[in-house]
Amino acid sequence: MKRCYKIIIVMIAVILVVNYLIINSSIFYRKGITLPFSLHLNKQDIVMVKGEEFRIFVYGINKKVAYSSTNFRVAGVNFNGRVFAYRVGKAFILVKVDKKVLKCRVRVIDINNDKLNLREGDTYRLKIKGMITMPRWRSSNPKVATVSLFGKVKAKTPGSTIITAKIKGKVVKCRINVIQEE
């Protein structure tokens, strides 16, 4: 009976060690292995700010490529692969090479208000349109206005500040002017 417990304990220890090695290695975090001569896009997922442009292209070919968008109102693409972010939402850019279709997801974001006038003591909730993840909020001058983790702006003293939200490397801004209460 004691031997059975020892075997079970050793098996659990081996499983934990293997699990630790897999999770803490680069193999666990790798999204996918792309072979050097296979057809693949330079990006499979793009986050863009409304009005921004991005160039998408196919690696490993010297053939004719056709680009199209599944939602041209959100993101359009021209014949050279330049993607244009028109309005908040999600679209897929389809790239056709011979009989193969490659996809790139495009998510367009924006802020609900890019300029605000507040009185001392007022609060306002800024929101990022088009994203599910939480942004990192920051105030350029916390003495004038502060911003919480959830985008709630509180006006403190007269002046102006810029509130920025950072999401996946993209930055959206809102200019806050705080006026004195009469």
Secondary structure, 3 states (H helix, E strand, C coil): CHHHHHHHHHHHHHHHHHHHHHHCCHHHHCCCCCCCCCCEECCCEEEEECCCEEECCEECCCCCEEEEECCCCCEEECCCCEEEECCCEEEEEEEEECCEEEEEEEEEEEECCCEEEEECCCEEECCEECCCCCCEEEECCCCCEEECCCCEEEECCCEEEEEEEEECCEEEEEEEEEECCC
